[in-house]
Structures are given as structure tokens and as C-alpha cells.
């Protein structure tokens, strides 16, 4: 899959300014930038800060798996529909309040370290 640079995939040399804003996203996380044809991507942290990055030439940001991948493996056009995957990143596990906590006894510690 050789592909044609600039046609089959973008070949940006620097991170461009785009109209992507973290405060417009429903969740914090990782987001492919459609204006860069997914060569650019953004990380929106839980405090609303934004950092923007560029995938190497020949690769695009895969919204499905949150990594840069070869252009022929990425469906950039589907990225906005996959933004919601970010919802699972910062979920806290639900704790069962009736479940007893594990108790670490002196005997357990001795059994672990003295054998």
C-alpha cells in the first residue's frame, strides 16, 4: 500500500491551527482532528487543557484505538462517530458497599514474606 502523499494521506510538517476545541467535547480524552484528515490529534485532559500532536507522515490517528496507524488502516471519516469511546476512559469503578474489604493481618504478611 504505497499510497500517494497528499492525496491518499496528509503530509503535514507542523501542527496546524484548527477549529478543534476541547471545551466543545462531551468527554475528556483523545480526538482525531478532521481538519488535518486525522494526521493531527488532540488530548483533552480532565481539567479542560488541550494538547495537540501530529502523527508521522504516512500515518493517521485512529479514533478506534487512540494511536497513530498506517493511513490504509484508518477510517478518518468515522472518527467523530467514535469520539464517545472516550467516555470509558475516566470512569470510576462502582464499589459494592456491602462487600467486605480485605483485611491484611500480621499472619498474612508473615506468610507472604517469610516463605
N, C-alpha and C positions, 0 to 999 in steps of 0.2 A: 504494500500500500504506500507507494511513494507520495502521491498527492502533489498538488501544486500550491506552493506557499502563496498566501494572499488570496487564493481562490478557494481551495479546499479547507484551509485553516488560516487563522490570522498570524501575522508575524510582527508583533509589536516589540519595539526595542526598549520601551519605558512604560511605566504605569501611567495611563492617560487619566485625565479628569473625566468622570462620567456623572450621570444624574442619579446614581445609586446612593441612597441614604439609609443608614441603619434604623433611624427613628421611624421609618415608614414600614419596617418589617414587623411581623407579628411576634416573632421569636428571636432571641439571640442565636448566633451560630455562624455557619459558613454559607456563602451565597455566590453563585456564578453571576458574573456581570454580563448581561445580554448585549450591552453596547460594545463590548470588546469581543463579541462572539465566543464568550466563555474562556478567553485566554486570561482575562482578569477575574479575580475573585476577591471577596470581602469577608473579613471576620468581624462580626458584631459581638462585642463582649456583653456580659450581663449588666454592665453599668452604662451601656449605650455607646461606648467608644468604638470607633471604626478603624480598622487597619486594612489596607488594600495591597494585594500582591499580584504578581504576574506569573503565569505558568511559562515554562520554557517553550521556545518556538517548536512547533510540531505537536504541541500538547494543548489540551483544553481542560478546564476544571469540570470534573464530573460531579454534578449535584447529587447523584445517586450514592456515591461512596466518599465524597469530600476529599478527593485527591486529584492531582493533575494526571491525565491519562492521554495516551495517543489519540489524536483527533478522530480516527476512524472508530474508536470505542465510545465516543461521547455523543449523546443526542442533546446538543445545546438547546435546541428549540423546546425541549421538555423541561428544562431547568426550573422555570417559575412554578410549574405544577409540582415540583419536588421540594420547594422551599419548606414546606410543612414538616419534612423529615426532621428539621432542626428542633421540633417540639420535644423530641425524646431525649435531647442532649442533657438538659439540666433538671430533669425530673428527680425528685427525691423518692426513694423507695417508701412504700407505705408500710408502716410498722404496725404489727398486730399488738395492741396494748394489753391483751390478755396473755400473751406469751411471756413466759418467764425468761429473764436474762440468764445467760450462762454465768455461773459462779466459778471463779478461779480460786481454788483452795490451795493452801500450803502444800498439801499432799500431791495435788496435781502438778504443781510447779516442780516439786522434788522428783516426781515420776518422769517428767519430761527431761529435766536436766541431769539427773543422776543415773541414767541408764545408758 
